[in-house]
């Protein structure tokens, strides 16, 4: 299965030469369908890493203001990389996130 092609077709995100997909979103934008589609294409092990790290980093931000979280996971022929930046204060924090998928 060509993950890049699947993301292009299912999620409407264009790739760079069929080898890299990059998507960025803000927590307050209305990109929920596209983001959810991208997360649905993630292999289960990659999603578990992403979701677990996202939750832990949000808790850390609330505790001591750690401002970002990033990770890279290889799965099959692809490498998934993400960055989540936290800003704001208290329980009203916002995020800016991006996910990159690259053929290895």
FENURSUL-V755428 format. One line per field, one symbol per residue. psi: psi as a letter, one per 40 degrees, with the letter a starting at -180 (. if undefined). A space follows every 10 residues. Layout:
psi->???
This chain:
psi->hhdddddddd efhiihfedh hhhiiideif fddddddddd dhiddddddd dddddddddd dddeeheihi ihhhhbeihh hihhhiiaia efiiihiihh hih.
